[in-house]
């Protein structure tokens, strides 16, 4: 067999195989590659969307945390204000109660003072009457005067 003829036949067979592959195999091969590229592109797009959603979710969470902290601070401020109001009211009530007790005590002291003065006045009056009656009953000299006073 001639080498040139062999090479020509092999060349023709090669071109025939290339033509068959180009006509039947290549479209399937390219479709598989394009499908893979499409899936990869969709995966990358999905990853980018997920990354964007994650950023959005992080931003929403940060906003919600900020709002929750603000709301907690408002609640604490209101509670502190309410506690201060209660303390002020309790202080005012205690002062009013103390003033009522003080006024009652002062009234009682004044009444006791008046009673003591009246009693003292009555006793002084009785003593004056007793002394006067003793003086009138007998003649008073210096020694008798001293005895009566003692």
Order of alpha helices (4+ residues) and beta strands (2+ residues): alpha-alpha-alpha
